[in-house]
Amino acid sequence: MSTNPQLVLKELRDIANAFAGLENSMSIAQDDVMLTTEEACALMKVSRWTLMRLRKKGLIQFAKLAAGKSGAVRYFRSSLISFLNERKNGGVSCNQNA
């Protein structure tokens, strides 16, 4: 994170905007837990690359906490559990084409 006050303020605004947009764009329970990439990988027993692939294909829900390529990403535990349950029941595959 930057020490420049203007950049810090911009980053905080980006984070606030990201959270504000979540309420309108996703049907996630208010008490849902947000997981880091490492926590999500451990829960799903997949690599970071597989998690990124699932995210890009729109198979799991996530939130980007800051704008830009290097912005922090958090994953909704309920979405990951739903994906795992669907996969277990034969409904979706990690290797599914986008």
Secondary structure as UniProt FT lines:
FT   HELIX           5..25
FT   TURN            30..31
FT   STRAND          34..35
FT   HELIX           37..44
FT   HELIX           48..56
FT   TURN            57..58
FT   STRAND          62..64
FT   TURN            69..70
FT   STRAND          73..76
FT   HELIX           77..88
FT   TURN            89..90
FT   TURN            94..95
//
